[in-house]
Amino acid sequence: MSDKKKEDTKEKKEKQLLHSKAQLKPAKLYSPPEFPYHNRELSWMDFNSRVLEEAFEKDNPILERFNFLAITASNLDEFFMVRVAGVMDKLHSSKSNKPDESGMTAVQQFSSLTDKIHEFVKKQYSCLNRSLIPALKKCRLRFLRMKELNKLQRQQADTYFEKFIFPVLTPLAVDTSRPFPLLANKSLNIAVRLSKDKDDIFAVVQVPSILQRYFEVESDGARNFVLLEDIIIDKLGELFELYEIKAFCPFRITRDGDLDIDEEADDLLVEIKHSLKKRQRGDPVRLEIAAKCDNALKDFLVDMLGVSSEEIYEVNGPLDLTFFSKFCRIDGFDEFRFRPIIPVTPPADFYGYDDMFQAIREKDRMVHHPFESFDAVTCFINQAAKDPDVLAIKQTLYRVSGHSPIIAALIKAAENGKQVTVLVELKARFDEENNIGWAKKLEKAGCHVIYGLQGLKTHCKIVLVVRREEDGLRRYLHMGTGNYNDSTARFYTDIGMFTCDEEFGEDASSLFNVLTGYSTPPVYNKMKVAPTGLRSFFEDMIKHETENALAGLPSGIVAKVNSLVDPVIIKLLYQASQAGVRITLIVRGICCLVPGIKGISENITVRSVVGQLLEHSRIFIFENGGNRKIYMGSADWMQRNLDKRVELVFPVEDPELTDRAFGIVETILRDVLNTRIQLPDTSYELIDRRGKKVHNCQREFSDMAKKALTIKKTVENEENRFKPLTPQGS
């Protein structure tokens, strides 16, 4: 083993020893905070458990249940790379005994969290083995082990190995001259214990990620598949012909994936590229191995990777369940998937308009994705790119798709001589590499590209188009709750608003001046922007509802967010509840607030909607003494959103749109199919459907979008039908 490898192993063992000592310290008693606050990491695990419940749900189509299982696995991967890694960093630092907002120290968090994750993983594989696989067989789909293959199927697997697998395999021996390889984050591998002349040696074979994880073999009345790693394991003898194979074990490591970026570097793009390489070689935070792994192999992996017993997850089934997300889209089995929600095109608000600028001049417009097509947003930017009267386009981009039509439109605009300014957030976690690529292409096309602000992530969703018109320059805007990503717009629920209101236009220009220059943050007319004014806006609005309740005026709060974590907001909500304010929170994911506690939060209800689509829109309603106000935007109620990001929340003021927006929230609150209610013990339970009409808000939104478009078409046809004819030349 090389000197460097020995030093790395020594450092890992020292960390492991430090971890063990931390556990042996007399733990400080759990000191509860001054108000109820559920631990953020444990709350996130509760969210992932709600997703897993959908995989268990027998009323869901079988392939969708596999997809929910895959989503829980993908979620857990990211959770380990960021959140668990963060807890482990605290565990090995001087902060290990400092309690968080929930009153738990890092040692207590790690202990509770690993217990919960181990139990969760058991449920994942119980779901797979006892529920999903048996149900899959009834649908003419089967996963076979190599020993179950008939002669023809085995020949097909052998041929596939020889032609496609073997050429890309690289068996790696581990001995005194060949150190343990640096394995890529989340890669699937096979550890092998070999013997020659009674001496044990070890090797590692990486399962090629470039190949599809499953291979289809000859049908016998069903469609049959065999896993890639099973084919490789069957052929290990051909890879190590001079040795006796004593044992093998599939394994997978997850590494610390949170980037440590020096934002004061001379070139942020270069700094992030350098940091991305570190992500692949970060410290292991989880080792997944097959159940009943050979003890010598297990000891070998633990020694090489320097992981503790709590970081080892033994699973009874295939590792890396994320591959089921591709498998569930297999051709020819639509009856075993959800009926697709197909976006209506065009959205009703734009039906009959070829010129989007004309439509927006007439009134504010709203689009609800994915029920209404994201093409409306793409069309808006495309028209701006081609319109000779458009002088400038300014846009923020946080996450975009791999083949983004938005990027293509911006490039076309620059080529057409428009002034195009794009803020591409290079620090968008796990999209850094994608965004670097787009930033370079935009720069090459002549766009002005900004990488964001030092110390802040730019998360707001806004497009500003400056157009020359007869009465002067006019500014057109799109503001939204979701990313400019045509791919995720097919399964994320989001809302966008188009306007050319002059005050909004002034606000947008001011915001972009802050983002691109050294302008002092202004006092905005209508927009609420973090980090300068959004926190104070929300705090003031909650306090105002509290004052109204105490004064006997109408009061109430409805907030739909992805996460509720911020301690100050939570404390203010408790105070509002104590004053008699009725508060309804629709929180898809993390919720650190605890509802239903007598004397503290008995006026607060927390709902979580988990269904066919991912709920992503953020909506805020304040009763305001009987003059209800509604806002939408990009911000969740988290410290990072209110203090460390550029976020945008905007009011909906057009009477038709406010009615529609209130209706969207009311429809969500009627849902009984996808909704769970949080209990005072922080657990969740499905709404009791007995005696209730089964409302599925996501399906109802789809029906509403179709109905609205049909009505628009009918009205226009009727108007054209009775349109009077006039003589030529009159």
Buried (B, 14 or more C-beta within 10 A) or exposed (E): BEEEEEEBBEEBEEBBEBBEEBBEEEEBEEEEBEBBBBBBBBBBBBBBBBBBBBBBBEEBBBBBBBBBBBBBBBBBBBBBBBBBBBBBBBBBEEEBBEBBBBBBBBBBBBBBBBEBBEEBBBBBBBBBEEBBBEBBEEBBBBBBEBEEBEEEBBEBBBEBBEEBBEEEBEBBBBEEEEBBBEBBBBBBBBBBBBEEEEEEBBBBBBBBBEBBBBBBBBEEEBBBBBBBBBBBBBBBEEBBEEBEBBBBBBBBBBBBBBBEBEBEEEEBBEBBBBBBEBBBEBBBBBBBBBEEBBEBBBEBBBEBBBBBEBBBBBBBBBBBBBBBBEBBEBEEBEEBBBEEBEBBBBBBBBBEBEEBBEBBBEBBBBBBBBBBBBBBBBBBBBBBBEBEEBBBBBBBBBBBBEEBBBBBBBBBBBEBEBBBBBBBBBBBBEBBEBBBEBBEBBBEBBBBBBBBBEEBBBBBBBBBBBBEEEEEEBBBBBBBBBBBBBBBBBBBBBBBBBBBBEEBBBBBBBBBBBBBEEEEEBEBEBBBBBBBBBBEBBBEBBBBBBBBBBEEBEBBBBBBBBBBBBBBBBBBBBBBBBBBBBBBBBBBBBBBBBBBBEEBBEBBBBBBBBBBBBBBBBBBBBBBBEEBBBBBBBBBBBBBBBBBBBBBBBBBBBEEBBEBBBEBBEBBBBBBBBBBBBEBEBEBEBBEEEEEEEBBBBBBBBEBBBEBBEEBEEEEEEEEEEEEEEEEEE
